[in-house]
Amino acid sequence: MSKTYVPAGYRAQMSLYETQKAIEETRSFFQKKLSSALNLIRVSAPLFVAQESGLNDDLNGVERAVSFDVRETGGTAQVVHSLAKWKRMALKKYDIHPGKGLYTDMNAIRRDEEMDNLHSIYVDQWDWEKAIAVTDRTEDYLKATVTAIVNAVVDTKEHLQELFPSLQYTLSREISFITTQALEDLYPDLAPKQRENAYVKEHPTTFLMQIGGVLRSGQKHDGRAPDYDDWQMNGDILFYNPVLDCAFEVSSMGIRVSPESLDRQLTLAGCDARRELPFHKALLNGELPYSIGGGIGQSRLCMLLLEKAHVGEVQVSMWDDETMRICRENHIEIL
């Protein structure tokens, strides 16, 4: 069932040809800004991993991975949901020391994703990971990293506006940092996404911190797998999207679990069986580097910066007939 929202009076600011040029410019310019800001090198990454490796991101724990058998190995491979765990293993393999990191293009299929203006079963993002010292596992380090990413996003928006004068909206570099518990305290009667919308309208660039744990209400703000982010030192980068009039997430990120926080979070999440998987064993034994990392949606960022109403305007995916009809009748040109 289509959940497409059509903003009143919406018209794309660019032709399809201009849009393709702008997508290319956005991706090229932003990744250079990101790699420079965080001291990252670009690496190759897998489209799929062995099912038994434990390297696939299980997101909220209910999404089904796309899997297939491999004739030559006799094993089963899974198309990645993200590279949250693989990247940390890569830091060790490539001997990347604290202060340096890596980024890569990540392409995923999330077949259980609901389709709406922001969500597609095809996911493309810059996955990045940076080695840090144990003394960097602090809120101040997290905030400094968020600030560097936000500046790279705003720099890219300003660059695009010079090339494509039809773009109208600016983004704020001033970041409001707030925890999920503080947000719940502000808006106790609202659902989590409603809280985000209410807050981000007043604070158009926000980093929402501490996602994954149970709040005082007994509910979670949102789900997080227990084995990559430390739930006390993670968050989402949100911008106000004036086209859709809502909070708009472009990145989920955080300081990664230490052996101690992984041990605690596996138990809290009821996932103790994962302790026997290769990735988790290595981490619990202190064999992997401390790190910070995240994913930045490529189509999401293009959608925000190019002022599009639907993610299908900046990526090629698969949509239901009702979505296609609604978009066709309302001047939303799906690629």
Secondary structure, 3 states (H helix, E strand, C coil): CCECCCCCCCCCCCCHHHHHHHHHHHHHHHHHHHHHHHCEEECCCCCEEEHHHCCCCCCCCCCCCCEEECCCCCCEEEECCCCHHHHHHHHHHCCCCCCCEEEEEEEEECCCCCCECCCCCEEEEEEEEEECCHHHCCHHHHHHHHHHHHHHHHHHHHHHHHHCCCCCCCCCCCCEEEEHHHHHHHCCCCCHHHHHHHHHHHCCEEEEECCCCECCCCCECCCCCCCCEEEEEEEEEEEEECCCCEEEEEEEEEEECCHHHHHHHHHHCCCHHHHHCHHHHHHHCCCCCCEEEEEEEHHHHHHHHCCCCCHHHCCCCCCCHHHHHHHHHCCCCCC
